[in-house]
Amino acid sequence: MPWSSQGGGPRKPNDNGPWGQGPWGSGGPPGGGSPPDLEELLRRGQDGLRQMLPSGLGGRGIAILALLTVLAWLASGFYTVGPNEVGLNLIFGKYRGKTQAGLNYNLPSPIGTVIKLAVTDRNAVDIGFREQPAASRRGPLAPEAPEESLMLTGDENIADVKFRVFWQIDPAHPEDFAFNVANPPATVKAIAESAMREIVGQSQIQKILTADRKLIEPASQQLMQKVLDDYHSGVLVLQVLLLSVDPPASVIAAFRDVTSAQQDLQRLGNEAEAYANRVVPEARGASARILQEAEAYREQIVAEAQGQASRFDQIYDQYKKAPSVTRQRLYLETMERVLGGAEKVIIDEAPGGGSVVPYLPLPGFSSAQGGRK
């Protein structure tokens, strides 16, 4: 655990001395079976102290010396907390509060104890692999730990999941981290592996390998944080980083073929949809244009037919009133319409015109007519 303590706790009644022996050595109390007289021990201690002190120092000097000793002991309770640390004050082993960066005070040992925690350090736990030292590293994920990385999916397949969890001590609850968790890295690793197995167990292998891969990281992080908060661990999960999600090595080639085929299917589907989105509007536009042209043609033909029928009715009415005049007018109009664009030769029958030989250059006329066709 990343903490340091000031002083130590009280010694248990059955503890040995600092050199592996009891306070009386290996042979028990001096003098055999009975313990020494307490008054005799106190008297001998006072005599020894008087011999150590300078001559002429009376009881008042001893009191001053004792007071200075107590003041020095109390002054040893000052301590400094670093900018990236939080201090936890303990009195007789009971938590009394936390202190922030700077100069702080707590009762000195053995009454008080201070635990310092680095709350801004970013820690990492690897699941499914062990990162090698830089000198011997050949790949970022070797050697592997299949007992951690192989996980069962929701459709009863196996996925090889390797990921890394970044965490730190929760600055709001450092006391939970100090007193509720015996081995924080192992705890974080166990909870991370359990949370990832639960998330993977609810998904299908194909979705894990493709679409749902980006959803696994936040889901597992939320589940991990919830479990750690329920245990009052004082651990804050910063990030869950998926390094690789693959089928087992024995079937990875087949899975890659299936994945490639699915990607091809998706690509072809997208291309077909794009083609349909381009062609269908063009076809609909052409269809609308043809319908409009047909409607216009229908209206034109109907209008022409109605006009011709109305004209025929008018001519018929005139014919009933003056048949000869109407016939003559129809004849003239027809000849005008037929001969209006034709080449004409007019021979006058007036006096003096009889000397003209009526000769028509029919071959030339025919060729001219053929050239105009």
C-alpha positions as CSV (number, residue, x, y, z in Angstrom):
1,M,0.0,0.0,0.0
2,P,1.4,3.4,-0.9
3,W,1.5,4.9,2.5
4,S,4.1,5.6,5.2
5,S,3.6,5.8,8.9
6,Q,5.1,7.9,11.6
7,G,6.0,5.6,14.6
8,G,4.6,2.2,15.3
9,G,1.6,0.7,17.1
10,P,1.7,-0.6,20.7
11,R,3.4,-3.9,21.2
12,K,1.3,-6.9,22.0
13,P,1.5,-8.5,25.4
14,N,3.2,-11.7,24.1
15,D,5.7,-9.8,21.8
16,N,9.4,-10.3,22.3
17,G,11.9,-7.6,22.6
18,P,13.6,-5.9,19.7
19,W,16.3,-8.6,19.6
20,G,13.9,-11.6,19.7
21,Q,13.9,-11.9,23.6
22,G,11.6,-10.9,26.3
23,P,12.3,-7.8,28.4
24,W,14.3,-10.0,30.9
25,G,16.3,-11.9,28.3
26,S,16.0,-15.6,27.7
27,G,16.3,-16.7,31.3
28,G,13.4,-14.9,32.9
29,P,13.5,-12.4,35.7
30,P,16.7,-12.1,37.7
31,G,17.0,-13.8,41.0
32,G,15.3,-17.0,40.3
33,G,11.6,-17.6,40.8
34,S,10.3,-14.3,42.5
35,P,10.1,-10.9,40.8
36,P,12.2,-8.0,42.1
37,D,10.7,-5.5,44.5
38,L,9.2,-2.4,42.7
39,E,10.4,0.1,45.2
40,E,13.9,-1.2,45.0
41,L,13.9,-0.9,41.3
42,L,12.7,2.7,41.5
43,R,15.3,3.6,44.1
44,R,18.0,2.1,41.9
45,G,16.8,4.0,38.9
46,Q,16.8,7.3,40.8
47,D,20.3,6.7,42.0
48,G,21.5,5.9,38.5
49,L,19.9,9.1,37.2
50,R,21.6,11.2,39.9
51,Q,25.0,9.7,39.0
52,M,24.4,10.6,35.3
53,L,23.4,14.2,36.0
54,P,25.9,16.9,36.9
55,S,26.5,17.4,40.6
56,G,24.4,20.2,42.1
57,L,21.4,19.6,39.9
58,G,18.5,19.2,42.3
59,G,14.9,18.2,41.9
60,R,14.1,21.5,40.2
61,G,16.6,20.8,37.5
62,I,15.3,17.3,37.0
63,A,11.8,18.8,36.5
64,I,13.1,21.3,33.9
65,L,14.9,18.5,32.1
66,A,11.7,16.4,32.1
67,L,9.7,19.4,30.8
68,L,12.2,20.0,28.0
69,T,12.0,16.3,27.1
70,V,8.2,16.5,27.0
71,L,8.3,19.6,24.8
72,A,10.7,18.0,22.4
73,W,8.4,15.0,22.2
74,L,5.4,17.2,21.5
75,A,7.3,19.1,18.9
76,S,8.1,15.9,17.0
77,G,4.4,15.8,16.1
78,F,4.8,18.4,13.3
79,Y,4.9,16.9,9.8
80,T,4.7,18.0,6.2
81,V,2.2,16.8,3.6
82,G,3.4,17.0,0.0
83,P,1.3,18.8,-2.7
84,N,0.2,15.5,-4.2
85,E,-0.5,13.8,-0.8
86,V,-3.2,13.7,1.8
87,G,-2.4,13.0,5.4
88,L,-4.6,10.8,7.7
89,N,-4.3,11.4,11.5
90,L,-4.7,8.5,13.8
91,I,-4.9,8.7,17.7
92,F,-4.4,5.4,19.4
93,G,-5.0,3.7,16.0
94,K,-8.4,5.5,15.5
95,Y,-8.9,7.7,12.5
96,R,-9.4,11.3,13.5
97,G,-9.4,13.3,10.2
98,K,-7.4,14.2,7.1
99,T,-4.9,17.0,6.4
100,Q,-4.0,18.8,3.2
101,A,-0.7,19.8,1.7
102,G,1.5,21.9,4.0
103,L,2.7,21.9,7.6
104,N,0.4,19.9,9.9
105,Y,0.4,18.6,13.4
106,N,-0.6,15.4,15.2
107,L,0.2,13.9,18.5
108,P,3.6,12.1,18.2
109,S,4.3,8.4,18.4
110,P,3.3,6.2,20.1
111,I,0.0,8.1,20.7
112,G,-0.5,9.5,17.3
113,T,0.2,8.1,13.8
114,V,0.2,9.8,10.4
115,I,-0.5,8.0,7.1
116,K,0.4,9.8,3.9
117,L,-1.3,8.8,0.6
118,A,-0.3,10.0,-2.9
119,V,-3.8,10.8,-4.2
120,T,-2.7,12.2,-7.6
121,D,-0.6,9.3,-8.7
122,R,-2.0,7.5,-11.8
123,N,-1.9,3.7,-11.3
124,A,-2.4,1.0,-14.0
125,V,-3.6,-2.6,-13.8
126,D,-3.2,-4.9,-16.9
127,I,-5.6,-7.7,-17.4
128,G,-4.9,-10.5,-19.9
129,F,-1.2,-9.8,-20.5
130,R,1.9,-8.8,-18.7
131,E,3.9,-5.9,-20.1
132,Q,7.5,-6.8,-20.5
133,P,10.5,-4.5,-19.7
134,A,11.6,-2.2,-22.5
135,A,14.8,-4.2,-23.0
136,S,13.1,-7.5,-23.7
137,R,9.8,-6.3,-25.2
138,R,8.8,-7.7,-28.6
139,G,5.2,-6.7,-28.5
140,P,3.0,-4.6,-26.3
141,L,0.8,-7.4,-25.2
142,A,3.3,-10.3,-24.4
143,P,3.4,-12.5,-22.5
144,E,-0.3,-13.4,-22.4
145,A,-2.4,-14.5,-19.4
146,P,-5.2,-16.6,-21.0
147,E,-6.7,-17.4,-17.6
148,E,-7.6,-13.7,-17.4
149,S,-8.3,-12.7,-21.1
150,L,-10.5,-15.6,-22.3
151,M,-14.1,-14.7,-21.7
152,L,-17.4,-16.3,-22.6
153,T,-19.8,-14.2,-24.8
154,G,-23.6,-14.1,-24.7
155,D,-23.8,-16.4,-27.8
156,E,-21.5,-19.0,-26.2
157,N,-18.4,-18.1,-28.0
158,I,-15.0,-17.2,-26.5
159,A,-13.3,-13.8,-26.9
160,D,-9.7,-13.0,-26.0
161,V,-10.0,-9.6,-24.3
162,K,-6.9,-7.6,-23.2
163,F,-7.4,-4.3,-21.5
164,R,-5.8,-1.9,-19.0
165,V,-7.4,0.0,-16.2
166,F,-6.1,3.4,-14.9
167,W,-7.1,4.3,-11.4
168,Q,-6.1,6.5,-8.5
169,I,-7.0,7.1,-4.9
170,D,-10.2,9.0,-4.5
171,P,-9.2,12.4,-3.0
172,A,-12.7,12.7,-1.4
173,H,-12.4,9.4,0.5
174,P,-8.7,8.5,1.2
175,E,-9.6,7.0,4.5
176,D,-11.6,4.3,2.8
177,F,-8.6,3.4,0.7
178,A,-6.3,3.3,3.7
179,F,-8.5,1.2,6.0
180,N,-11.0,-0.8,3.8
181,V,-8.7,-2.3,1.2
182,A,-5.9,-4.6,2.1
183,N,-4.4,-5.0,-1.5
184,P,-5.7,-2.2,-3.8
185,P,-4.0,-3.4,-7.0
186,A,-5.3,-6.9,-6.6
187,T,-8.8,-5.7,-5.7
188,V,-9.0,-3.4,-8.7
189,K,-7.8,-6.2,-11.0
190,A,-10.3,-8.7,-9.6
191,I,-13.2,-6.2,-9.9
192,A,-12.1,-5.1,-13.4
193,E,-11.9,-8.7,-14.7
194,S,-15.3,-9.5,-13.1
195,A,-17.0,-6.4,-14.6
196,M,-15.5,-7.1,-18.1
197,R,-16.7,-10.7,-18.0
198,E,-20.2,-9.5,-17.2
199,I,-20.2,-7.0,-20.0
200,V,-18.8,-9.4,-22.5
201,G,-21.2,-12.1,-21.4
202,Q,-24.2,-9.9,-22.3
203,S,-23.0,-9.3,-25.9
204,Q,-22.5,-11.4,-29.1
205,I,-19.1,-12.2,-30.5
206,Q,-19.6,-10.4,-33.8
207,K,-20.8,-7.2,-32.1
208,I,-17.9,-7.3,-29.7
209,L,-15.5,-7.6,-32.6
210,T,-17.1,-4.8,-34.6
211,A,-19.9,-2.4,-33.6
212,D,-20.1,-2.8,-29.8
213,R,-16.4,-2.5,-29.2
214,K,-16.5,1.2,-28.4
215,L,-19.4,0.7,-26.0
216,I,-17.6,-1.9,-23.8
217,E,-15.1,0.6,-22.3
218,P,-17.6,3.1,-20.7
219,A,-20.0,0.3,-19.7
220,S,-17.2,-1.7,-17.8
221,Q,-15.9,1.5,-16.3
222,Q,-19.3,2.4,-14.8
223,L,-19.8,-1.1,-13.5
224,M,-16.3,-1.2,-11.9
225,Q,-16.9,2.2,-10.2
226,K,-20.3,1.1,-8.9
227,V,-18.8,-2.1,-7.3
228,L,-15.8,-0.2,-5.8
229,D,-18.1,2.4,-4.4
230,D,-20.3,-0.3,-2.8
231,Y,-17.2,-1.7,-1.1
232,H,-16.2,1.8,0.1
233,S,-12.8,1.2,-1.4
234,G,-11.7,4.8,-2.0
235,V,-10.6,4.0,-5.5
236,L,-11.5,6.2,-8.5
237,V,-11.5,4.5,-11.9
238,L,-10.1,7.0,-14.5
239,Q,-10.2,5.0,-17.7
240,V,-10.7,1.5,-19.1
241,L,-8.6,1.0,-22.3
242,L,-9.4,-1.9,-24.6
243,L,-6.1,-3.0,-26.2
244,S,-7.4,-5.9,-28.2
245,V,-10.5,-8.0,-28.7
246,D,-10.0,-11.1,-30.8
247,P,-11.2,-14.7,-31.1
248,P,-9.0,-17.4,-29.6
249,A,-5.7,-17.9,-31.5
250,S,-6.9,-21.3,-32.8
251,V,-9.8,-19.9,-34.7
252,I,-8.8,-16.3,-35.3
253,A,-8.1,-16.9,-39.1
254,A,-11.7,-18.1,-39.6
255,F,-13.2,-15.3,-37.6
256,R,-11.2,-12.8,-39.7
257,D,-12.6,-14.3,-42.9
258,V,-16.1,-14.0,-41.5
259,T,-15.5,-10.5,-40.4
260,S,-14.0,-9.6,-43.9
261,A,-17.1,-11.2,-45.6
262,Q,-19.4,-9.2,-43.3
263,Q,-17.5,-6.0,-44.2
264,D,-17.7,-6.8,-47.9
265,L,-21.5,-7.4,-47.5
266,Q,-21.9,-4.1,-45.7
267,R,-19.8,-2.3,-48.3
268,L,-21.8,-3.8,-51.2
269,G,-25.0,-3.0,-49.4
270,N,-23.9,0.6,-49.1
271,E,-22.9,0.8,-52.7
272,A,-26.3,-0.7,-53.8
273,E,-28.1,1.8,-51.6
274,A,-26.1,4.7,-53.0
275,Y,-26.9,3.5,-56.6
276,A,-30.6,3.2,-55.7
277,N,-30.6,6.6,-54.2
278,R,-29.1,8.0,-57.5
279,V,-31.1,6.0,-60.0
280,V,-34.5,6.0,-58.4
281,P,-34.8,9.9,-58.4
282,E,-33.6,10.0,-62.0
283,A,-36.2,7.3,-63.0
284,R,-38.9,9.2,-61.2
285,G,-37.9,12.4,-62.9
286,A,-38.0,10.8,-66.3
287,S,-41.3,9.2,-65.6
288,A,-42.8,12.5,-64.5
289,R,-41.4,14.2,-67.6
290,I,-42.9,11.5,-69.9
291,L,-46.3,11.8,-68.2
292,Q,-46.2,15.6,-68.6
293,E,-45.3,15.2,-72.3
294,A,-48.1,12.7,-72.8
295,E,-50.6,14.9,-71.1
296,A,-49.5,17.9,-73.2
297,Y,-49.8,15.7,-76.4
298,R,-53.2,14.5,-75.4
299,E,-54.4,18.1,-74.8
300,Q,-52.9,19.1,-78.2
301,I,-54.6,16.3,-80.1
302,V,-57.9,16.8,-78.4
303,A,-57.8,20.5,-79.1
304,E,-56.9,19.9,-82.7
305,A,-59.7,17.4,-83.1
306,Q,-62.1,19.7,-81.4
307,G,-61.0,22.5,-83.7
308,Q,-61.4,20.4,-86.8
309,A,-64.8,19.2,-85.7
310,S,-65.9,22.7,-85.1
311,R,-64.6,23.9,-88.5
312,F,-66.4,21.0,-90.2
313,D,-69.6,22.0,-88.5
314,Q,-69.2,25.6,-89.6
315,I,-68.4,24.5,-93.2
316,Y,-71.4,22.2,-93.2
317,D,-73.7,25.0,-92.1
318,Q,-72.4,27.2,-94.9
319,Y,-72.7,24.3,-97.4
320,K,-76.4,24.0,-96.5
321,K,-76.9,27.6,-97.2
322,A,-75.0,27.8,-100.5
323,P,-73.7,24.5,-101.8
324,S,-72.1,25.7,-105.1
325,V,-70.3,28.6,-103.5
326,T,-69.1,26.4,-100.7
327,R,-67.8,23.7,-103.1
328,Q,-66.0,26.3,-105.1
329,R,-64.4,27.8,-102.0
330,L,-63.3,24.4,-100.8
331,Y,-61.9,23.6,-104.1
332,L,-59.9,26.8,-104.2
333,E,-58.6,26.4,-100.7
334,T,-57.5,22.8,-101.5
335,M,-55.7,23.8,-104.6
336,E,-54.1,26.7,-102.8
337,R,-52.9,24.3,-100.1
338,V,-51.6,21.7,-102.6
339,L,-50.0,24.0,-105.2
340,G,-48.8,26.7,-102.8
341,G,-45.4,25.2,-102.4
342,A,-45.0,23.6,-105.9
343,E,-43.1,24.9,-108.9
344,K,-45.5,26.3,-111.4
345,V,-45.3,27.1,-115.1
346,I,-48.1,29.5,-116.4
347,I,-48.9,29.8,-120.1
348,D,-51.0,32.7,-121.0
349,E,-53.8,32.0,-123.6
350,A,-54.1,35.6,-124.5
351,P,-53.9,36.7,-128.2
352,G,-50.5,36.1,-129.5
353,G,-49.8,33.4,-127.1
354,G,-50.7,30.6,-129.6
355,S,-47.2,30.9,-131.2
356,V,-45.6,29.5,-128.0
357,V,-44.8,25.9,-128.2
358,P,-46.1,24.1,-125.1
359,Y,-43.0,22.3,-124.1
360,L,-42.3,21.3,-120.6
361,P,-38.8,20.1,-119.5
362,L,-40.1,17.2,-117.7
363,P,-36.7,15.5,-117.0
364,G,-35.2,18.7,-115.5
365,F,-38.4,19.3,-113.6
366,S,-38.4,15.8,-112.2
367,S,-34.8,16.1,-111.1
368,A,-35.4,19.5,-109.4
369,Q,-38.4,18.0,-107.6
370,G,-36.3,15.1,-106.5
371,G,-33.5,17.5,-105.2
372,R,-36.1,19.3,-103.0
373,K,-37.4,16.1,-101.4
